[in-house]
Amino acid sequence: MRLIIFSAHLSGLAGLFNPSETWSLKLTAIAALIPELIALALLAIHKTDNQDKTQAKSSETAV
Protein backbone atom coordinates (compact mmCIF):
# COMPACT_ATOMS: atom_id res chain seq x y z
CA MET A 1 0.00 0.00 0.00
CA ARG A 2 2.89 2.34 0.72
CA LEU A 3 3.93 1.71 -2.86
CA ILE A 4 0.65 3.23 -4.06
CA ILE A 5 1.28 6.39 -2.02
CA PHE A 6 4.82 6.60 -3.39
CA SER A 7 3.52 6.01 -6.92
CA ALA A 8 1.00 8.83 -6.55
CA HIS A 9 3.77 11.10 -5.31
CA LEU A 10 6.04 10.24 -8.24
CA SER A 11 3.19 10.70 -10.72
CA GLY A 12 2.62 14.17 -9.34
CA LEU A 13 6.30 15.00 -9.59
CA ALA A 14 6.36 13.80 -13.19
CA GLY A 15 3.47 16.13 -14.00
CA LEU A 16 1.00 13.38 -14.81
CA PHE A 17 -1.55 14.89 -12.44
CA ASN A 18 -2.15 18.39 -11.16
CA PRO A 19 -1.37 19.02 -7.46
CA SER A 20 -4.96 18.62 -6.26
CA GLU A 21 -5.33 15.28 -8.07
CA THR A 22 -2.02 14.11 -6.63
CA TRP A 23 -3.14 14.95 -3.09
CA SER A 24 -6.45 13.24 -3.73
CA LEU A 25 -4.66 10.06 -4.83
CA LYS A 26 -2.36 10.17 -1.81
CA LEU A 27 -5.22 10.71 0.62
CA THR A 28 -7.23 7.90 -0.95
CA ALA A 29 -4.29 5.53 -0.57
CA ILE A 30 -3.75 6.62 3.03
CA ALA A 31 -7.46 6.20 3.81
CA ALA A 32 -7.30 2.66 2.42
CA LEU A 33 -4.55 1.87 4.94
CA ILE A 34 -6.82 2.48 7.93
CA PRO A 35 -9.04 -0.63 7.60
CA GLU A 36 -5.98 -2.73 6.75
CA LEU A 37 -4.19 -1.58 9.90
CA ILE A 38 -7.28 -2.26 12.01
CA ALA A 39 -7.57 -5.77 10.55
CA LEU A 40 -3.88 -6.42 11.22
CA ALA A 41 -4.25 -5.27 14.83
CA LEU A 42 -7.29 -7.50 15.34
CA LEU A 43 -5.46 -10.50 13.91
CA ALA A 44 -2.48 -9.85 16.19
CA ILE A 45 -4.76 -9.57 19.23
CA HIS A 46 -6.58 -12.76 18.26
CA LYS A 47 -3.29 -14.62 17.84
CA THR A 48 -1.97 -13.55 21.25
CA ASP A 49 -5.28 -14.47 22.89
CA ASN A 50 -5.10 -17.96 21.39
CA GLN A 51 -1.49 -18.35 22.55
CA ASP A 52 -2.45 -17.29 26.07
CA LYS A 53 -5.32 -19.80 26.15
CA THR A 54 -3.05 -22.58 24.89
CA GLN A 55 -0.45 -21.80 27.55
CA ALA A 56 -3.12 -21.71 30.27
CA LYS A 57 -4.45 -25.12 29.19
CA SER A 58 -0.92 -26.58 29.22
CA SER A 59 -0.35 -25.23 32.71
CA GLU A 60 -3.63 -26.76 33.94
CA THR A 61 -2.86 -30.18 32.53
CA ALA A 62 0.68 -30.15 33.96
CA VAL A 63 -0.63 -29.62 37.49
GIZI-V421722 format. One record per pair of residues at least 6 apart in sequence whose C-alpha atoms are under 8 Angstrom apart, sorted by the first residue. I is the first residue (numbers start at 0). J is the second residue. D is the distance in Angstrom with one decimal. If there is no record, write none. Layout:
i: <I/I>
j: <J/J>
d: <D/D>
This chain:
i: <0/0/1/3/3/4/4/4/4/7/7/7/8/8/10/10/11/11/11>
j: <28/32/28/25/28/24/25/28/29/21/24/25/21/25/16/21/17/18/21>
d: <7.0/7.0/8.0/7.9/6.5/7.5/5.3/5.8/7.1/6.1/6.0/6.0/6.7/7.1/6.6/7.5/6.6/6.6/5.4>
